[in-house]
Amino acid sequence: MTDDVTHGVRDDNPEAHVEETVLTAGEKRKRGILLFFRDLLVIFVVAVLVSFLIKTFLIRSFFIPSQSMEMTLVEDDRIIVNQLVPDVVPLERGDVIVFRDPGGWLLPTADPQLPPIQAAAEWFLALVGLAAPDSNDHLIKRLIGLPGDHVECCNAVGQMSVNGVPLDEPYVALPPGDTRVSRDDFDVVIPEGSLWVMGDNRYNSKDSRYNRETPLEGFVPIDNVVGRAFVISWPVSRWSWLDNYPDVFRGVGEGQG
């Protein structure tokens, strides 16, 4: 009589199969966790890279370090700057622009000494455009004159004119009782490749008028322009678009040089 034999290998230890199943499930969970963190790392790296590219080529953040643009911008406002201006998008009169010091406008300042962790955090935030530690090395003013424009002030009613057209400037902040948009008279023609800029807080702004003794005589090279400020991003209560007031400059035309 032949014994019944099951074809294949007989499992004499059923617990081994259970243990193998448990280990396989654990390995899968471990692999899933590792994949999850890998994906998070990839997303983080891609986000940092995209932020870096946006900050480098498209937009970046600055904070306002002075009172020269009140009440359009107040001290410690944060703004977003379109860096496609002026290389891709042309400059226009009335634009609020950020530019590097043309030389002699700003007093030298020492870099603050930060604790290592705070310095590292500041560096990273600056890398992705969420902080602007170099704001104190830049200036922000309103663009008044383009190359060739004839800008002068003031006429009998205290207005400034560009190419002979008087300007009615609603953005200007003046001391109570003053109607002149500039405390001091001036009469300039903007050289090729340069700009004439002024702060909206006209009696408290060291702008083109008050840098005539610098090497570039108060004119700002277009190459120094970082971009055009287009929105106040912080604080939330101050959120607003920045206007360049095209109606103010309507009819000014092209400068004759």
Secondary structure by P-SEA (a helix, b strand, c coil): cccccccccccccaaaaaaaaaaaaaaaaaaaaaaaaaaaaaaaaaaaaaaaaaaacccbbbbbccccccccccccbbbbbccccccccccccccccccccccccccccccccccaaaaaaaaaaaaacccccccccbbbbbbcccccbbbbcccccccccccccccccccccccccccccccccbbbbbccccbbbbbcccccccccccccccccccccccccccbbbcccccccccbbbbbcccccccccccccc
